[in-house]
Amino acid sequence: MNRILITIFLLCSLGSSFAQSRIKDSIQLALDLNQVSRVHLSNINGSITVKGTQRDQAELRGVRTLSAMGEESMKDAQADVQVTTLKKDGHLFIYLNIPRFGFEVDGEGKGSYAGCYDSPKGMRKPLGYSFTYDFVLYIPHNTSLEISTINDGDLSVEDVYAAVQAKNINGSIELHNIGRVSEAHTINGDIHITQREIPTQDAFFSTINGDVKLWYPENLSAEVLLMSRRGELLTAYDWKALSPETEKITEEKGKSTYKIHSWNRIQIGNGGPKIHMETLNGDLYVLKDK
């Protein structure tokens, strides 16, 4: 299997081979969910594990690992790599507030890192250190959730009964006993999802190098759209093939031109919401949860 390694912010970090000193420490934060409808946890380098609990309160635990070339760079790392929280319009954002990575919240309540900022002369300077932050988040079962990381970590969520979104780049995504998953995307990694409820809305799942495995209740009814260049579809459900989707793109002099989409389409049960599944190097599974 051919693999594509995506390295983000390469010009803003140092490889571990240059590290001369290393520090590991930890944090534990109580999170206020008063008037919060959705929690967003965004990481850069490191893993995220989320566990739904019966408690009313939320708690974040983190392990920070810093590597630097010298004492001054280590001081910079300790000052820079900090966890920050922001409440806005019913959303709680938890992120690393690192200079030059520029975390931003848009008008739709989405948070993301903007990337490295250029120096005044237009040249990107190395940070002088490298870092990872591994998080464990405990939240009430019925908390809506969005999580993301980029490098050096997997995403894992269990026992969250509300809607979940997950985005990774170099790592896997494991979501189990989830109420509803609207989207899960990675590049190098598998996606495994167990959904406890029949889907009522469209969902999107994609990777490039990996399998996508979805487990649903036995009485699933949905339309599944599939695309894999070097893989197969495996399902435990009875299904029937549907015709490709078409889209009218032009109409001139009484003649219409249509675009035929390349997604394979099948119907499970009586049909329903659309479940989009896509990979390049891997297989696609739609399975019954036991």
N, C-alpha and C positions, 0 to 999 in steps of 0.2 A: 504494500500500500504506500503510495506516495504521500508524504506529509509536508504541509506548509507551516513553517514556524513564523508566526507573526510576533515581532518585538515592538512594543509601543514605547515611545519616549526614549528611544535608544540614545539619542544625543544628550539626554538629561540624566543619565545614570551611569554608574560604574559597574563593571562586571566583578564578580566575587574574587576573581584572580588578583585584583588590585588591592583587596581589602587588607589592612594591617591591624585593625582593631575591631572588636565586635562587642556589642552590648545587647542583652535581652532583658526586657522588663514587661510588666503587665498592668492593665487597668481594670477597674470594675465600676460601672456607672449605672445608677438607677435612672430610668427614663420616664418622663412625665407624658402620659398619653391622654391627658385631659383635653377634650375637643380635637383629638387627632383621629382622622378616618383612615389614614394610610401611612405606613412607615417605609422610608427609603434608606437603604444602607448601601453605600457606594465605596468600593475598595479599589486599589490600584495594583499592588503586588501582595497577594496572599489569599487565603481561603475565607469563606463565610459559611458558618453552620447556623441554622435557625431551628429552634424547637418550640412548638406550640405547647402552652401549659394551661392549667386551670386557674392560675393566678391572675389577678386583675392588673398587676404591675408588669412592666417590662424591665429587662436588665441586659446590659451589654458587657461582655468580657472580652478583652483583647490581649494578645501577646505581640509585642513589638520587638523586631530584631533589626538592629542597625549595624552597618559595617562602614568603616571610613578609613581614609589613608593617613590621617593624622589627628592630633588633638583638636585643632580648630575645626576641621571638617566634622568631627564627632559632635562638637558643641553645636554646630549648625544643624546637624541631623536631629539632635535631641530637641532643639528649639523648633525646627520646621515640622517634623512628622508628628502632628497632633490631631486627635479626634475632636471634631466640632459638631454641634447640633444646631439645627435651625428649624423653627416652627413657622409655617407659612400657609395660610388658607386651609387649615385642616390637615396639612401634611407635616410629618416630622422627618427631616433630612439628617442623616448621620453620615459624615464623610471625613476624609483626611484633608485638612486645610493647609496644603503644602504650597509655598510660593512657587510660581511658574507653572503649576498644574491647573490653576484657575477653575475651581468648581463653580458651576452656574446653574441657576434654576430658571427655566423658561416660563412663558405665560400659561402653559398647559400643565404646570405642576410636575415637570420632568427635570431631574437633576443629572448633570453630566460634567466630566472634566473636559476643559477646553484644550488642554495640551500645554506644552512648554511655552513660556513667554520669551520673546527675544530680548537680548540685552539692548541697551541704548544704541549700540553700534550695529545692531542687526545680526549679531552672532550669538548663537545659543551656547551658553556656558555649561559645562558639566556641573552637577550638583556637588561633586566631591565625596559623595557617599551613596550607598545603596540601602534599601529598606524592604522589609516585608511586615505586614500586619495581618495576623490571623484572628478572626472574630468568631465569637459564639454569642448569638442573640436569643434571648428568651422573651417570648411575647404571648399574650392571651390567644387562645385558639382562633377567635373570630377577628383577628387583625389583618386587614389587607396589607399586602407586602410587595415591594419591588427591591431586588438586590442585583448587584453587578460587581464583577471584578475583571481584571485584565490579564495579569500574569501570575504564575507561581501559585495557583490555588484552584480548588474545586468549589462549587456551590452545592449546598445540601440543605433541604428544608423538609421537615416532617411535622405532621399533625397540625397544620394550619388550615382552617376550614373556610377561610375567605379567599378572595382572588389573589393570585401570585403571578408575578412576572420575574424572569431571571435572564441575565445576559452575562456571558463569559467570552473569553477569546482563546486563551490557552489553558483549557481545563474542562472538566465534565460538569454536568448538571444533574443532580439527583433530587427529585421532588416526590415525596411519598405521603399518602393519606392527605391529599390536598383537596379543598373544596372545589376550586376552579382554577385552571391555569390558562391565561389568555395568550401568553407567548413565552418561549424559551429559545434562546439563540446562543450558539457558540461556534467556534471555527475548528479548533483541534480538541475534540472530546466527544464522548457519548452523551446522549440525553435520555434519561430514564424517568418516567413520570407515572405515578399512580394517582388517579383522580377518583375521589370517593363519590362524586355526584355525576349524573348524566349531564353532558355539556348543553348549555342553553344559548351560547354565543360562539361566534367564530373564534378559532385559535390558530396560532402559527408556531411551528417548530422547525428549526433548521440548524444544520451543522455542515461542515465540509469534510472533515476526516473523522468519521464516527457513525455509530448507529443511532437511530431514534426509536425508542421502545415506549409505547403508551399502553397502560392498563386502565380499562374502564369497567363499570358495572356490566353485568351480563346483558341487560336490556338496552344496550346502546342503540341509539338511532342517530345517524349522522351521514353527511356526505364527506368523503375523504378524498383529498387531492394530493397526489403523490408525485415526487420527482427524485430519481436516483440514477446517476450516470453509470455507476459500477456496483449495483446492488439489486436486491430483490425485495418484494413485499411479502410478508408473512403475517397471516391473521388467523385467529381462532373463530371469527364470526362468519356466518353466511353473508354473502354479498352478491351484488350484481353490477356489471360494468355499465357506465354511463358514457354518453357521447362527449367528445371534447367540447369545452366551452368555446364559443365564438363571440367576436366583438366587431361591430360595424365601425370601420374607421374612416371611410370616405363614401361619398355618393355624388356622382357626376353624370349628367345627361341621362338620368333615369337608371343608371347602373350603380350597384353598391359593391363595395369591396369589404371583405371580412378578414379578420385576423383569427386564426385557429390557435388556441393556446396549447402548449406542449404538456401540460399537466395531465396525468392519468387520473380518471375519476371513477370512484366506486360508491355505491350506496349500501349502507348497513342499516338493517331494520327498515323503518319508514322514511329514512332520510332526516334531514334537519340541519343544524348548524354545520358550517364547513370547517373541517380540520385539515390544515395545510401541513404537509410533512415533506421536508426536503433535505437531501444529503448528496454529496458528490462521491465519496468513497465510503460506502456503508450500506446497511440494510435498514428497512423500515418495518416496524412491527406494530400491529394493533391487536392487543391481547385482552382476554377476560381476566379481571381481578378475581382471585380466589377468596 
